[in-house]
Amino acid sequence: MSTYRVYMGTEASTSVEVQAEDREDAIEKAYEKFQGVILCHQCAHEVDLGDFEVPVDKDYAVELVE
């Protein structure tokens, strides 16, 4: 019997609250403020999060809080 490695994908998300003039300004400021995600040693060994991007084509990606 052969051994296979099967890569499986999932979605990870986070949010960053910023004060901004408009949607585009909010996205720019969020990228500046975002420091990344830290995983524990075990998770970092098993999971690759890749790069975080704002899904600008989705209405829910930028939410007005106040």
N, CA, C and O of each residue as an XYZ file, in Angstrom:
264
protein
N       0.838     -1.167      0.000
C       0.000      0.000      0.000
C       0.895      1.246      0.000
O       1.915      1.271      0.688
N       0.523      2.275     -0.762
C       1.296      3.513     -0.872
C       0.896      4.517      0.212
O      -0.188      4.436      0.790
N       1.795      5.457      0.467
C       1.535      6.536      1.424
C       1.273      7.813      0.652
O       2.005      8.139     -0.283
N       0.241      8.533      1.034
C      -0.135      9.781      0.374
C      -0.176     10.904      1.397
O      -0.541     10.692      2.553
N       0.198     12.092      0.967
C      -0.008     13.298      1.782
C      -1.096     14.091      1.074
O      -0.934     14.470     -0.086
N      -2.185     14.341      1.753
C      -3.316     15.056      1.182
C      -3.390     16.426      1.847
O      -3.565     16.515      3.062
N      -3.258     17.494      1.062
C      -3.338     18.849      1.595
C      -4.803     19.288      1.619
O      -5.535     19.115      0.643
N      -5.205     19.847      2.727
C      -6.578     20.280      2.907
C      -6.580     21.770      3.214
O      -5.750     22.241      3.991
N      -7.495     22.513      2.621
C      -7.559     23.951      2.826
C      -8.744     24.341      3.679
O      -9.761     23.649      3.721
N      -8.594     25.455      4.351
C      -9.668     26.013      5.143
C      -9.511     27.526      5.138
O      -8.508     28.044      4.646
N     -10.457     28.210      5.660
C     -10.397     29.664      5.720
C     -10.150     30.106      7.153
O     -10.757     29.586      8.089
N      -9.267     31.057      7.310
C      -9.028     31.663      8.611
C      -9.283     33.154      8.454
O      -9.033     33.721      7.391
N      -9.778     33.784      9.501
C     -10.037     35.218      9.401
C      -9.762     35.892     10.729
O      -9.686     35.246     11.774
N      -9.618     37.181     10.667
C      -9.464     38.006     11.840
C     -10.037     39.370     11.500
O     -10.356     39.633     10.340
N     -10.173     40.232     12.476
C     -10.652     41.579     12.192
C      -9.765     42.590     12.901
O      -9.167     42.295     13.935
N      -9.691     43.773     12.334
C      -8.906     44.859     12.890
C      -9.798     46.094     12.889
O     -10.321     46.475     11.842
N      -9.979     46.726     14.052
C     -10.780     47.948     14.112
C      -9.878     49.157     13.943
O      -8.858     49.280     14.622
N     -10.256     50.049     13.035
C      -9.507     51.274     12.768
C     -10.482     52.428     12.621
O     -11.660     52.223     12.329
N      -9.991     53.637     12.822
C     -10.779     54.826     12.535
C     -10.347     55.315     11.162
O      -9.155     55.466     10.897
N     -11.326     55.565     10.281
C     -10.996     55.936      8.912
C     -12.071     56.828      8.322
O     -13.190     56.907      8.829
N     -11.707     57.495      7.241
C     -12.627     58.391      6.540
C     -13.642     57.632      5.689
O     -14.794     58.048      5.568
N     -13.208     56.518      5.102
C     -14.086     55.730      4.238
C     -13.573     54.290      4.161
O     -12.579     53.937      4.795
N     -14.263     53.475      3.380
C     -13.958     52.047      3.251
C     -12.516     51.793      2.805
O     -11.821     50.959      3.385
N     -12.072     52.515      1.775
C     -10.726     52.308      1.239
C      -9.661     52.705      2.259
O      -8.643     52.029      2.409
N      -9.912     53.805      2.952
C      -8.989     54.256      3.997
C      -8.938     53.229      5.129
O      -7.873     52.972      5.689
N     -10.075     52.652      5.458
C     -10.130     51.639      6.519
C      -9.297     50.419      6.144
O      -8.567     49.890      6.983
N      -9.394     49.967      4.902
C      -8.614     48.809      4.458
C      -7.129     49.119      4.543
O      -6.355     48.303      5.043
N      -6.723     50.281      4.065
C      -5.313     50.665      4.097
C      -4.794     50.715      5.536
O      -3.712     50.205      5.824
N      -5.560     51.325      6.431
C      -5.137     51.426      7.825
C      -5.111     50.062      8.513
O      -4.260     49.816      9.368
N      -6.026     49.187      8.150
C      -6.041     47.844      8.735
C      -4.784     47.074      8.352
O      -4.200     46.388      9.191
N      -4.361     47.180      7.089
C      -3.120     46.525      6.667
C      -1.926     47.080      7.444
O      -1.026     46.325      7.812
N      -1.911     48.384      7.695
C      -0.817     48.997      8.448
C      -0.807     48.530      9.900
O       0.259     48.333     10.484
N      -1.980     48.354     10.475
C      -2.101     47.992     11.894
C      -1.924     46.498     12.143
O      -1.439     46.107     13.205
N      -2.308     45.661     11.188
C      -2.303     44.209     11.366
C      -0.883     43.682     11.543
O      -0.022     43.913     10.694
N      -0.642     42.981     12.634
C       0.687     42.458     12.943
C       0.848     40.976     12.624
O       1.918     40.409     12.842
N      -0.184     40.357     12.119
C      -0.110     38.930     11.827
C      -0.730     38.109     12.935
O      -1.221     38.646     13.928
N      -0.702     36.810     12.754
C      -1.290     35.877     13.700
C      -0.185     34.975     14.231
O       0.661     34.505     13.469
N      -0.194     34.737     15.527
C       0.799     33.868     16.141
C       0.124     32.553     16.511
O      -0.918     32.538     17.167
N       0.727     31.463     16.087
C       0.225     30.128     16.416
C       1.170     29.462     17.404
O       2.364     29.761     17.427
N       0.641     28.567     18.211
C       1.492     27.795     19.104
C       2.388     26.867     18.274
O       2.143     26.665     17.085
N       3.408     26.316     18.892
C       4.368     25.473     18.185
C       3.690     24.297     17.473
O       3.999     24.014     16.316
N       2.789     23.629     18.146
C       2.130     22.472     17.563
C       1.291     22.862     16.350
O       1.360     22.208     15.309
N       0.501     23.925     16.480
C      -0.341     24.366     15.361
C       0.495     24.884     14.202
O       0.178     24.620     13.042
N       1.564     25.622     14.506
C       2.421     26.162     13.460
C       3.066     25.034     12.667
O       3.335     25.185     11.475
N       3.308     23.927     13.311
C       3.884     22.762     12.626
C       2.865     22.102     11.698
O       3.233     21.532     10.671
N       1.601     22.181     12.058
C       0.560     21.468     11.324
C      -0.250     22.347     10.375
O      -0.908     21.826      9.475
N      -0.218     23.668     10.554
C      -1.091     24.563      9.798
C      -0.275     25.674      9.143
O       0.595     26.270      9.779
N      -0.556     25.948      7.878
C       0.029     27.088      7.179
C      -1.111     28.050      6.869
O      -1.993     27.733      6.072
N      -1.095     29.219      7.493
C      -2.182     30.173      7.297
C      -2.063     30.951      5.996
O      -3.070     31.454      5.497
N      -0.882     31.065      5.437
C      -0.726     31.848      4.225
C      -0.845     33.329      4.518
O      -0.660     33.758      5.657
N      -1.153     34.107      3.501
C      -1.268     35.556      3.646
C      -2.713     35.948      3.919
O      -3.645     35.325      3.411
N      -2.885     36.973      4.715
C      -4.214     37.509      4.967
C      -4.494     38.609      3.955
O      -3.642     39.465      3.715
N      -5.665     38.593      3.370
C      -6.088     39.603      2.417
C      -7.519     40.017      2.735
O      -8.305     39.218      3.245
N      -7.848     41.250      2.437
C      -9.217     41.729      2.609
C      -9.998     41.353      1.356
O      -9.629     41.774      0.259
N     -11.072     40.567      1.490
C     -11.873     40.211      0.312
C     -12.715     41.409     -0.119
O     -13.892     41.509      0.231
N     -12.105     42.316     -0.879
C     -12.755     43.591     -1.197
C     -14.022     43.447     -2.028
O     -14.803     44.393     -2.134
N     -14.234     42.280     -2.614
C     -15.448     42.084     -3.404
C     -16.629     41.628     -2.540
O     -17.722     41.393     -3.056
N     -16.413     41.504     -1.245
C     -17.474     41.064     -0.329
C     -17.940     42.241      0.522
O     -17.117     42.962      1.087
N     -19.231     42.437      0.616
C     -19.781     43.544      1.385
C     -19.449     43.449      2.871
O     -19.291     44.469      3.541
N     -19.346     42.232      3.381
C     -19.111     42.058      4.803
C     -17.648     42.286      5.195
O     -17.335     42.284      6.386
N     -16.764     42.477      4.252
C     -15.326     42.571      4.555
C     -14.989     43.820      5.358
O     -14.060     43.797      6.165
N     -15.715     44.896      5.157
C     -15.479     46.132      5.896
C     -16.804     46.552      6.513
O     -17.775     46.827      5.808
N     -16.828     46.595      7.837
C     -18.069     46.882      8.561
C     -17.923     48.182      9.334
O     -16.938     48.365     10.050
N     -18.867     49.071      9.205
C     -18.878     50.301      9.958
C     -19.322     49.999     11.388
O     -20.439     49.528     11.602
N     -18.451     50.268     12.373
C     -18.733     49.941     13.762
C     -19.430     51.086     14.479
O     -20.420     50.869     15.177
N     -18.928     52.295     14.314
C     -19.522     53.461     14.985
C     -19.794     54.551     13.976
O     -20.293     55.616     14.338
